Amino acid sequence: MRLDKFLKLSRIIKRRTLAKEVADQGRVTINGNQAKAASRVAIGDELAIRFGQKLVTLEVLDLKENVKKAEAESMYRIIQEEKITE
């Protein structure tokens, strides 16, 4: 599954266009490698996403094409959230 689609379906980011922008700005890594919007996401991958002054690391648990809002959080597990000070 594409990275931007996963971020939207899992409701980590609300819109796919915004997910694409975040990925293309270099704010997402998959297993430590810089990711673009079209990068492939697989079960077991570790994503690190930078939201402003926060870095969220999560593990991909499931890939589904159609997800209800209540089930969206079951697609990933947050490993770590840390504040970035620059």
C-alpha positions as CSV (number, residue, x, y, z in Angstrom):
1,M,0.0,0.0,0.0
2,R,1.2,3.5,-0.7
3,L,2.4,5.6,2.2
4,D,0.0,8.5,1.6
5,K,-2.9,6.1,1.4
6,F,-1.9,4.3,4.6
7,L,-1.6,7.6,6.5
8,K,-5.1,8.7,5.3
9,L,-6.9,5.3,5.9
10,S,-5.3,4.9,9.4
11,R,-6.4,8.5,10.1
12,I,-2.9,9.5,11.2
13,I,-3.3,12.4,8.7
14,K,-6.8,13.5,7.7
15,R,-6.4,14.1,4.0
16,R,-4.4,12.2,1.4
17,T,-3.1,15.4,-0.2
18,L,-1.8,16.5,3.1
19,A,-0.2,13.1,3.7
20,K,1.5,13.4,0.3
21,E,2.8,16.8,1.1
22,V,4.2,15.6,4.5
23,A,6.0,12.7,2.9
24,D,7.4,14.7,0.0
25,Q,8.8,17.3,2.4
26,G,11.0,14.5,3.9
27,R,9.2,14.3,7.3
28,V,8.5,10.6,7.1
29,T,10.9,7.6,7.3
30,I,10.1,3.9,6.8
31,N,12.5,1.7,8.7
32,G,15.0,4.5,8.9
33,N,14.9,5.4,5.2
34,Q,13.5,8.6,3.8
35,A,10.1,8.0,2.3
36,K,8.1,9.6,-0.5
37,A,4.3,9.5,-0.9
38,A,4.5,6.5,-3.3
39,S,6.7,4.4,-1.1
40,R,5.4,1.0,-0.2
41,V,4.3,0.3,3.3
42,A,4.2,-3.3,4.6
43,I,3.0,-5.0,7.8
44,G,5.8,-4.8,10.4
45,D,7.3,-1.5,9.0
46,E,8.4,1.2,11.4
47,L,7.3,4.7,10.5
48,A,8.7,7.9,12.0
49,I,6.6,11.0,11.3
50,R,7.5,14.5,12.2
51,F,4.6,16.7,13.2
52,G,5.9,20.2,14.0
53,Q,7.9,19.8,17.2
54,K,6.9,16.2,17.8
55,L,8.3,12.9,16.4
56,V,5.9,10.0,16.4
57,T,7.3,6.4,15.8
58,L,4.8,3.7,15.0
59,E,4.6,0.1,13.8
60,V,2.3,-0.9,11.0
61,L,0.1,-3.8,12.2
62,D,-2.5,-4.1,9.4
63,L,-3.2,-2.9,5.9
64,K,-6.9,-2.6,4.9
65,E,-8.5,-1.0,1.9
66,N,-11.8,0.0,3.7
67,V,-11.6,1.0,7.3
68,K,-14.3,2.3,9.7
69,K,-13.3,5.2,11.9
70,A,-13.5,3.0,15.0
71,E,-11.1,0.4,13.5
72,A,-8.5,2.8,12.2
73,E,-6.3,2.7,15.3
74,S,-6.0,-1.1,14.9
75,M,-3.8,-0.5,11.8
76,Y,-0.9,0.7,13.8
77,R,0.8,0.8,17.3
78,I,2.5,3.9,18.6
79,I,6.0,2.9,19.8
80,Q,7.2,6.3,20.9
81,E,6.3,10.0,20.9
82,E,9.0,12.5,21.6
83,K,9.3,16.3,21.6
84,I,11.9,17.8,19.4
85,T,13.9,20.7,20.7
86,E,16.0,22.6,18.1
